Amino acid sequence: MTPENTKLLFERHNFIFRGRYSPVTQNLMPFGFECGDGWFTLIDELCTTIDRILEQDETLAKDFIVTQVKEKYGTLRFYTSPTPDLIHWVIDFAEGMSAKICERCGNPGKPNNQGWITTLCAKCRERR
């Protein structure tokens, strides 16, 4: 993800990404978002939903932190600690949606079935 979009997500969702200042032995967010800009909106909406859930429950919010965001096998991976059930469900939904969104441009896409698995639209796959 570009430095500009990374900065924007960190600013908008400062609380859940507070681990970005931790050593990499404790949290991998110092590496930023290890995926393409096409998933920016998906990640932003996921984080907004998580922020709203945490606003309703101070007990959950106290310990909750995002530890890594990346692409793996063509879909989004969004790791947190701890992960309450409600937040786990919204993360699962977003991860599933990422298989339908081009990781590069955000248009509708689909995973390939050979080699390095990526979720791309036809145009981005052709450019690759």
ZIVENMO-V449509 format. One record per helix or strand of 2 or more residues. SS is the DSSP state (h for helix, s for strand). FROM is the first residue (numbers start at 0). TO is the last residue. Records with the same first field share a line. If there is no record, write none. Layout:
SS = FROM-TO  FROM-TO
This chain:
h = 2-11  17-20  28-30  36-55  57-62  84-99  121-126
s = 32-33  64-71  74-80  109-110  118-119
